[in-house]
Amino acid sequence: MTPARGDGVTARPAPSARPAPSVRPARSAGSAPSARTAASAPSASSASSATSAAPAPSANPAPRVARPGSSRATTRTTRTPRTSSTAVGRPGPQAPAERSATEAGTGGGSAGGGRVVQAAGRFREMVAGRPWRRRRRAIIAGACAAVALLVAAVLVVIFLPALQLREVSVSGLGYVHEEEVRTVLDQDLGDSVLLLPTSDIAERVEAVPGVESAEVERSWPDGATVTITEAEPVAVLTTTDGSSAVIDGTGQELPAEAGEGAELIPLTVDAGSADPEGAATALSDVLASMPDGLRGSVQQMTASSASDVQLVLALEDGGTKTVVWGDAADSTLKAEVVQALIDQPGTEIDVSSPVAPVTR
């Protein structure tokens, strides 16, 4: 209370205390101050000094937080720490919101930036078993099993004792010795009839002297049949030492038994021949290249060298005619010239030069 003054002025009662201002919630930075707040704001001078003393607000002010029991709302700036990290290796999983933001910011994997792709799911799809792959494996496994069974069955059949070659029959033999043929065939005994090399066997049999051709057939279950065609003896070649050999139409030597009872053309090498081997070869070659029609008329052939072959032909009237053949070259042309001149007068035809034949 104020003491009363002595000048008679009546003392006034002291005014009652004002009620404490209530705590108001903090305002947002963008809202306008109310009238009461503007009235209670400090003066312009104090505001300017406070402004100069206060630091400049940050670019992103934090929301104000009101403290209980305070007359004014205070503000506190909270900064979110920035984390800068460098991802090494495969990036970690992203939240859906972050993934959407990343795709939106990068334009869905456009040239402006890369798009994060989760490879775990794709790799899982690649290595995961698929029905068609399982079916393919089953088919391959079944095919391999079938092939294995087939091979096993074939091997069993091949080595089955009941199908091993035990007997070979030979037919068509005349003067050829059967022992020589059996020597060739015995090496195949015991082999499977299924794998019998018939062509090879036939070639080996045809190499036997006197065999012109051979045919080999399987005889089930454990045999084979060989049919032989013997070469026909045509002539007998007598050399300077007195030895002789039976030869066929190709000039191949045959067994001596081939000439028994056959009409053979005598081929003789002259006793005074300087080249008996060449003369014998020329006689065989001329006989082999001569046509069958002319060969049947030949009575004999002689030679003193490889280029001096002569032969005697029998004529239809019972006479003979000598032909100077020369060497074995151009035998076909020489035979045609001889047949063309056989009826011409004379006793000798010289076709050693077939393009200029001479009759005498």
C-alpha positions as CSV (number, residue, x, y, z in Angstrom):
1,M,0.0,0.0,0.0
2,T,1.1,3.6,-0.7
3,P,1.2,5.8,2.4
4,A,-1.1,8.7,2.5
5,R,0.3,11.9,1.6
6,G,0.0,14.9,3.9
7,D,-1.5,17.1,1.4
8,G,-4.9,15.6,1.9
9,V,-5.0,13.6,-1.2
10,T,-6.9,10.5,-0.7
11,A,-4.9,7.4,-1.3
12,R,-6.1,5.1,-4.0
13,P,-6.1,1.4,-3.5
14,A,-3.3,-0.5,-5.3
15,P,-4.4,-2.2,-8.4
16,S,-4.9,-6.0,-8.2
17,A,-2.2,-8.2,-9.8
18,R,-2.8,-9.1,-13.4
19,P,-3.3,-12.7,-14.1
20,A,-0.3,-14.6,-15.6
21,P,-0.6,-15.0,-19.3
22,S,-1.6,-18.4,-20.5
23,V,0.7,-20.6,-22.4
24,R,-0.2,-20.5,-26.1
25,P,0.9,-23.1,-28.6
26,A,3.7,-22.3,-30.8
27,R,2.9,-20.7,-34.1
28,S,4.0,-22.0,-37.4
29,A,6.6,-20.0,-39.3
30,G,4.1,-18.9,-42.0
31,S,1.1,-17.9,-39.8
32,A,0.5,-14.1,-39.1
33,P,0.8,-12.9,-35.4
34,S,-2.4,-12.1,-33.6
35,A,-3.4,-8.6,-32.3
36,R,-2.5,-9.4,-28.8
37,T,0.8,-10.8,-29.7
38,A,1.5,-7.7,-31.8
39,A,0.6,-5.5,-28.9
40,S,2.8,-7.3,-26.5
41,A,5.7,-7.3,-29.0
42,P,8.7,-5.2,-27.9
43,S,9.4,-1.8,-29.3
44,A,11.0,-1.1,-32.6
45,S,14.3,-0.1,-31.1
46,S,14.5,-3.2,-29.0
47,A,13.4,-5.4,-31.9
48,S,16.1,-3.9,-34.2
49,S,18.8,-4.5,-31.6
50,A,17.5,-8.0,-31.0
51,T,17.6,-8.7,-34.7
52,S,21.1,-7.4,-35.1
53,A,22.2,-9.5,-32.2
54,A,20.3,-12.7,-33.1
55,P,21.9,-15.0,-35.7
56,A,20.4,-15.3,-39.2
57,P,17.7,-18.0,-39.4
58,S,18.6,-21.1,-41.3
59,A,17.2,-21.9,-44.7
60,N,15.1,-24.7,-43.3
61,P,13.8,-23.7,-39.9
62,A,12.8,-26.4,-37.6
63,P,9.3,-26.4,-36.0
64,R,8.9,-24.6,-32.7
65,V,8.4,-26.6,-29.6
66,A,6.4,-25.0,-26.7
67,R,7.7,-25.7,-23.3
68,P,5.2,-25.9,-20.4
69,G,5.2,-23.0,-18.0
70,S,6.8,-20.6,-20.4
71,S,5.2,-17.4,-21.5
72,R,6.6,-17.6,-25.0
73,A,7.0,-20.4,-27.4
74,T,10.6,-21.2,-28.0
75,T,12.0,-22.7,-31.1
76,R,14.6,-25.4,-31.5
77,T,16.3,-26.2,-34.7
78,T,16.8,-29.9,-35.4
79,R,19.0,-30.8,-38.3
80,T,18.8,-34.2,-39.8
81,P,22.3,-35.6,-40.1
82,R,23.3,-36.4,-43.7
83,T,24.8,-39.8,-44.2
84,S,27.2,-40.2,-47.1
85,S,28.1,-43.7,-47.8
86,T,29.5,-45.5,-50.8
87,A,27.9,-48.9,-51.6
88,V,30.4,-51.5,-52.3
89,G,29.3,-54.6,-54.2
90,R,25.7,-55.4,-54.6
91,P,23.3,-52.7,-53.4
92,G,21.0,-53.6,-50.4
93,P,17.3,-54.0,-50.7
94,Q,15.3,-50.8,-51.0
95,A,12.0,-49.9,-49.5
96,P,9.1,-49.6,-52.0
97,A,8.9,-45.8,-51.4
98,E,12.7,-45.4,-52.0
99,R,12.6,-47.6,-55.1
100,S,9.7,-45.6,-56.5
101,A,11.5,-42.4,-55.8
102,T,14.7,-43.8,-57.4
103,E,12.9,-44.9,-60.5
104,A,11.0,-41.6,-60.7
105,G,14.2,-39.6,-60.3
106,T,16.2,-41.6,-62.8
107,G,13.4,-41.7,-65.4
108,G,13.0,-45.5,-65.2
109,G,16.6,-46.4,-66.4
110,S,16.9,-43.7,-69.0
111,A,20.2,-42.2,-70.1
112,G,20.1,-39.7,-67.1
113,G,20.9,-42.4,-64.6
114,G,21.0,-46.2,-63.8
115,R,18.1,-48.2,-62.4
116,V,18.7,-50.5,-59.5
117,V,17.7,-54.0,-60.5
118,Q,17.4,-56.7,-57.9
119,A,19.2,-59.7,-59.4
120,A,18.3,-62.2,-56.7
121,G,14.9,-63.0,-58.1
122,R,16.2,-63.3,-61.7
123,F,19.0,-65.6,-60.7
124,R,16.6,-67.7,-58.7
125,E,14.4,-68.1,-61.8
126,M,17.4,-69.1,-64.0
127,V,18.7,-71.8,-61.7
128,A,15.3,-73.1,-60.6
129,G,14.2,-76.3,-62.2
130,R,11.5,-76.0,-64.8
131,P,9.1,-78.7,-65.9
132,W,10.3,-78.8,-69.5
133,R,13.9,-79.2,-68.3
134,R,12.9,-82.1,-66.1
135,R,11.0,-83.7,-69.0
136,R,14.1,-83.3,-71.2
137,R,16.3,-84.9,-68.6
138,A,13.9,-87.8,-68.3
139,I,13.7,-88.3,-72.1
140,I,17.5,-88.2,-72.4
141,A,17.9,-90.7,-69.5
142,G,15.3,-93.0,-71.0
143,A,17.0,-92.9,-74.5
144,C,20.4,-93.6,-72.9
145,A,19.0,-96.6,-71.0
146,A,17.4,-97.9,-74.2
147,V,20.6,-97.6,-76.2
148,A,22.6,-99.3,-73.4
149,L,20.1,-102.2,-73.4
150,L,20.2,-102.5,-77.2
151,V,24.0,-102.5,-77.1
152,A,24.0,-105.2,-74.4
153,A,21.6,-107.3,-76.4
154,V,23.7,-107.0,-79.6
155,L,26.8,-108.0,-77.7
156,V,25.1,-111.0,-76.2
157,V,23.9,-112.1,-79.7
158,I,27.3,-111.5,-81.3
159,F,29.1,-113.6,-78.8
160,L,26.4,-116.3,-78.6
161,P,28.1,-119.7,-79.1
162,A,25.2,-120.9,-81.2
163,L,26.1,-118.2,-83.8
164,Q,29.8,-118.8,-84.1
165,L,31.1,-120.0,-87.5
166,R,31.8,-123.8,-87.3
167,E,31.3,-125.2,-90.8
168,V,32.2,-123.8,-94.3
169,S,31.1,-125.7,-97.4
170,V,32.9,-125.2,-100.7
171,S,31.4,-125.9,-104.2
172,G,32.5,-125.5,-107.8
173,L,36.0,-127.0,-107.4
174,G,37.6,-128.8,-110.4
175,Y,41.3,-128.6,-110.8
176,V,41.8,-126.1,-107.9
177,H,42.9,-127.9,-104.7
178,E,40.4,-127.7,-101.8
179,E,43.2,-127.5,-99.3
180,E,44.3,-124.2,-100.7
181,V,40.8,-122.8,-100.3
182,R,40.4,-124.2,-96.8
183,T,43.6,-122.5,-95.7
184,V,42.0,-119.1,-96.5
185,L,38.7,-120.0,-94.8
186,D,40.0,-121.5,-91.6
187,Q,41.1,-118.2,-90.2
188,D,37.5,-117.1,-89.9
189,L,36.3,-120.1,-87.9
190,G,35.0,-119.3,-84.5
191,D,33.9,-115.8,-85.5
192,S,30.3,-114.6,-85.3
193,V,28.2,-115.3,-88.3
194,L,26.6,-111.9,-87.9
195,L,30.0,-110.2,-88.4
196,L,31.3,-112.5,-91.1
197,P,33.2,-110.3,-93.7
198,T,31.9,-112.0,-96.8
199,S,33.4,-109.5,-99.2
200,D,36.9,-109.9,-97.7
201,I,36.6,-113.7,-97.7
202,A,35.7,-113.7,-101.4
203,E,38.7,-111.5,-102.3
204,R,41.0,-113.8,-100.4
205,V,39.6,-116.9,-102.2
206,E,39.9,-115.2,-105.6
207,A,43.6,-114.8,-104.9
208,V,44.0,-118.6,-105.0
209,P,45.5,-119.7,-108.4
210,G,42.8,-121.0,-110.8
211,V,39.9,-119.2,-109.0
212,E,38.3,-116.7,-111.3
213,S,35.6,-115.6,-108.9
214,A,34.1,-116.5,-105.5
215,E,30.8,-115.9,-103.7
216,V,30.4,-116.2,-100.0
217,E,27.0,-116.5,-98.2
218,R,26.0,-117.1,-94.6
219,S,24.4,-120.4,-93.7
220,W,22.5,-119.9,-90.5
221,P,23.0,-120.4,-87.7
222,D,26.7,-121.4,-87.7
223,G,27.8,-122.0,-91.2
224,A,28.9,-120.4,-94.5
225,T,28.9,-121.4,-98.2
226,V,31.6,-120.6,-100.7
227,T,30.8,-121.0,-104.4
228,I,33.9,-120.9,-106.7
229,T,34.2,-120.3,-110.5
230,E,37.5,-121.6,-111.9
231,A,39.4,-119.9,-114.6
232,E,39.4,-121.5,-118.1
233,P,42.7,-122.6,-119.3
234,V,43.5,-121.3,-122.8
235,A,47.2,-121.9,-123.6
236,V,50.3,-123.6,-122.4
237,L,53.5,-121.5,-122.4
238,T,56.8,-123.2,-123.0
239,T,60.0,-121.4,-122.2
240,T,63.6,-121.9,-123.4
241,D,64.5,-124.2,-120.5
242,G,61.7,-126.6,-121.6
243,S,59.3,-125.8,-118.7
244,S,55.7,-125.2,-119.4
245,A,52.8,-123.5,-117.6
246,V,49.1,-123.5,-118.3
247,I,47.6,-120.0,-118.5
248,D,44.1,-118.6,-118.8
249,G,42.8,-115.9,-121.0
250,T,44.2,-113.1,-118.9
251,G,47.7,-114.6,-118.9
252,Q,47.6,-115.9,-115.3
253,E,49.3,-119.1,-114.6
254,L,47.0,-122.0,-113.5
255,P,47.7,-125.3,-111.8
256,A,49.1,-128.0,-114.0
257,E,45.9,-130.0,-113.5
258,A,44.0,-127.3,-115.4
259,G,45.4,-128.4,-118.8
260,E,44.4,-132.0,-118.4
261,G,42.1,-132.9,-121.3
262,A,41.8,-129.3,-122.6
263,E,42.7,-128.0,-126.0
264,L,45.4,-125.4,-125.4
265,I,47.1,-123.0,-127.7
266,P,50.9,-123.6,-127.7
267,L,52.9,-120.5,-126.8
268,T,56.6,-121.0,-127.5
269,V,59.6,-118.8,-126.8
270,D,62.3,-119.3,-129.5
271,A,65.3,-121.2,-128.3
272,G,67.7,-118.5,-129.5
273,S,65.8,-115.6,-127.8
274,A,68.0,-112.9,-126.3
275,D,65.1,-111.9,-124.0
276,P,63.2,-115.0,-123.1
277,E,61.3,-113.3,-120.1
278,G,60.3,-110.4,-122.3
279,A,59.1,-112.8,-125.1
280,A,57.1,-114.9,-122.6
281,T,55.4,-111.7,-121.2
282,A,54.6,-110.4,-124.7
283,L,53.0,-113.8,-125.6
284,S,50.8,-113.7,-122.5
285,D,49.8,-110.0,-123.1
286,V,48.9,-110.5,-126.7
287,L,46.8,-113.6,-125.9
288,A,45.0,-111.7,-123.1
289,S,44.2,-108.6,-125.4
290,M,43.0,-110.7,-128.3
291,P,39.3,-110.8,-129.0
292,D,37.6,-114.2,-128.4
293,G,36.6,-114.5,-132.1
294,L,40.2,-114.3,-133.3
295,R,41.6,-116.2,-130.3
296,G,39.6,-119.3,-131.3
297,S,41.4,-119.4,-134.7
298,V,44.9,-119.2,-133.3
299,Q,46.8,-122.5,-133.8
300,Q,50.1,-121.4,-132.3
301,M,52.1,-118.4,-131.2
302,T,55.9,-117.8,-131.1
303,A,58.2,-114.9,-130.0
304,S,61.9,-114.3,-129.9
305,S,61.6,-110.9,-128.2
306,A,59.0,-108.6,-126.7
307,S,58.4,-106.9,-130.1
308,D,58.5,-110.0,-132.3
309,V,55.3,-111.9,-131.7
310,Q,53.9,-114.1,-134.6
311,L,50.9,-116.3,-134.7
312,V,49.3,-118.8,-137.1
313,L,45.6,-118.6,-137.8
314,A,43.4,-121.5,-139.1
315,L,41.2,-120.6,-142.0
316,E,37.7,-121.9,-142.8
317,D,38.9,-123.6,-146.0
318,G,41.4,-125.6,-144.0
319,G,44.4,-123.5,-144.8
320,T,46.5,-121.3,-142.5
321,K,47.8,-117.7,-142.6
322,T,50.7,-116.2,-140.7
323,V,50.3,-112.9,-138.9
324,V,53.2,-110.7,-137.9
325,W,51.9,-109.1,-134.7
326,G,54.8,-107.2,-133.4
327,D,54.5,-106.1,-129.7
328,A,51.5,-106.1,-127.5
329,A,50.6,-102.4,-128.2
330,D,47.4,-101.5,-130.1
331,S,46.2,-105.1,-129.9
332,T,42.5,-104.1,-130.4
333,L,43.3,-102.2,-133.6
334,K,45.6,-104.9,-134.9
335,A,42.9,-107.6,-134.3
336,E,40.4,-105.5,-136.3
337,V,42.8,-105.1,-139.2
338,V,43.6,-108.8,-139.3
339,Q,39.8,-109.7,-139.4
340,A,39.4,-107.2,-142.2
341,L,42.3,-108.7,-144.3
342,I,41.9,-112.3,-143.5
343,D,40.1,-113.1,-146.8
344,Q,42.7,-111.2,-148.9
345,P,45.1,-113.2,-151.1
346,G,48.4,-114.1,-149.6
347,T,49.8,-116.2,-146.8
348,E,51.0,-113.5,-144.4
349,I,49.5,-110.3,-142.9
350,D,51.9,-107.8,-141.2
351,V,50.1,-105.6,-138.7
352,S,53.1,-104.6,-136.6
353,S,52.2,-101.1,-137.8
354,P,48.4,-101.3,-137.9
355,V,47.9,-98.0,-139.7
356,A,50.0,-99.4,-142.6
357,P,49.3,-103.1,-142.8
358,V,50.9,-105.3,-145.4
359,T,49.7,-108.5,-147.0
360,R,52.0,-110.9,-148.8
